[in-house]
Amino acid sequence: GHPLSLALLSIDHREELAGVYGEEALTGLRTAISRSLRTTIRAGDSHYHLGSGRFFLLLPFTPEEGLRVTAERVRRLLGESRWPTVESITASIGCTTRSPGETSADALRQRCEEALAEAQKRGHDQVWHLGAPGHSMSSTSRDSTSRRSSGSSISTRD
């Protein structure tokens, strides 16, 4: 089959943003982020708001390297943009690419969740990619250094 990539984006520190700006401001932020994503991803790609400041990006016909580039571009865009209802935001992104012959959507979603948790654990405002079982987890963010190995992440912040 063709390459298929999935990314799970989470607005960092959502609870603190809600406390400072209020839930109504976050609703406006969600709408602005959706508009921004729509103009940033390709026409054949799609994004879905999951609630609580989380979005899935579905990127058909996108191999791993294209996913890494797209996810990093989205992360930078969100951090550099001016938003109508909040001062500034950062986002953490966990992503994965379907392996040849892989058919489980749940496995892809779970890998995104694991990679997102790693990005958040390592300090937020990062993109982490988790390959298929037996592959490595790695960061694509500019302020992280990473080495690849089979199994768990060995990326560290500078």
Secondary structure by P-SEA (a helix, b strand, c coil): ccbbbbbbbbccaaaaaaaaccaaaaaaaaaaaaaaaaaccccccccccccccbbbbbbccccaaaaaaaaaaaaaaaaaccccccccbbbbbbccccccccccaaaaaaaaaaaaaaaaaacccbbbbbccccbbbbbccccbbbbbcccccccccc
